[in-house]
Amino acid sequence: MTAIILSIMIVLLLLGFPMMIPLATAAFVGFYMTFGGMGQMETLIQQMMGGIRPTALIAVPMFILAADIMTRGQSAGRLIGLVMSFVGHIKGGLAVSTAASCTLFGAVSGSTQATVVAVGSPLRPRMLKAGYKDPFTLALIINSSDIAFLIPPSIGMIIYGVISGTSIRELFIAGIGPGLLILAMFSVYSIFYAIIHKVPTEPKATWKERALALRDSLWPLGFPVLIVGGIYGGVFSPTEAAAACVLYAVLLEFVIFRSLKMSDMYSIAKSTGLITAVVFILVAVGNGFSWIISFAQIPQTLLEAFGINEAGPVGVLIAICVAFFIACMFVDPIVVILVLTPIFAPAIAASGLDPVLVGVLITLQVAIGSATPPFGCDIFTAIAIFKRPYWEVIRGTPPFVFMLILSAALIIMFPQIALFLRDMAFR
């Protein structure tokens, strides 16, 4: 049965069907083979509907909507200006500013694609003009944008939290340490790159210019304060924080900055609706698929076949990292979380691993795979946005992938990188 389901998914993917079709087809075929017919189809439908029933998922379209409003408004530009005014003048400062801006905007939007558009669009031409090579520039933007998977709010962490039953509040705060670690690695590499390639520095901003940039960005900086402060101050749940973000984004861009008009809201809502529909269909069919494979004992069979159940906690973590990393090189990150998390659930429970630590590592692997050839989703976002050929977009990625893998290894060796803030807040 396992071979048949996998074969169906692979064939349909190779034929070019969108991911929801192979996933749904595999679920229906698995149901037929498990129950000997389609007479109890309502059971599978109930499982699918149950996948999109958790209230925590309401946060996903809310964060997508807030990110879309901010991307089309002035928030992204003001945050970029703030970062540039403080670090733009150091050696490699423009590249460091790009990585920091992606991290900061990721803390506002929670979306990697929105970060690629919002930060990459204005900063890529500026980096090219300053003397940075395009492969390095594209790789920096793509991989720095993936820090948005780790820095709260993270849509990937919301999906993992719903699937695994892990606290989304704890996942959010645990992602901050790894996100900052990756930012530090990218910044050091950017400085060495600028030194080796003799990239000239940017003019140093005066303190007056920095004060003006800080003043202009005070309103956008309210987003991370609203999210992190609201959630951990006990004012909001993550879902309520997402709704508050939408209200704040609307007030900011439509009323205070007046960068958008009400006529823009139709296209923004349409874009959010389309993305949300895709996400929720994937979650629904993914939940049905996960139920089928769990009912058929496929996870236990696979784990026993590869000897993962006897591997110990570190071995299980390494197996999880390898599986999620490889899967996300080919398949949409949300689908990978939906499919692989239930498969590894028995091994995670048996080894006594902290589900928050596992969630951080899974989210990190999803981020790495999203920017890794051959089919990382952010690669194709960059191709569409920057109109550059595939090989040029991926040429500069190996050093960044190495740093991301190194960060995963460090988190496995030193779990407190992820759990320190969580323990301070909740233990």
ABEGO torsion letter per residue (X at the ends): XAAAAAAAAAAAAAAGBBAAAAAAAAAAAAAAAAAGEAAAAAAAAAAAAAAAABAAAAAAAAAAAAAAAAAABAAAAAAAAAAAAAAAABBGAAAAAAAAAAAAAAAAAGBAAAAAAAAAAAAAAAAAAAGBBAAAAAAAAAAAAAAAAABOBBAAAAAAAAAAGBBAAAAAAAAAAAAAAAAAAAAAAAAAAAAAAGBBBBBBBBAAAAAAAAAAAAAAAAAAAAAAAAAAAGABBAAAAAAAAAAAAAAAAAAAAGABBAAAAAAAAAAAAAAAAAAAAAAAAAAAAAAAAAAAGAAAAAAAAAGAAAAEAAAAAAAAAAAAAAAAAABBAAAAAAAAAAAAAAAAAAAGBBAAAAAAAAAAAAAAAAABOAABAAAAAAAAAAGBBAAAAAAAAAAAAAAAAAAAAAAAABAAAAAAAAAAAAX
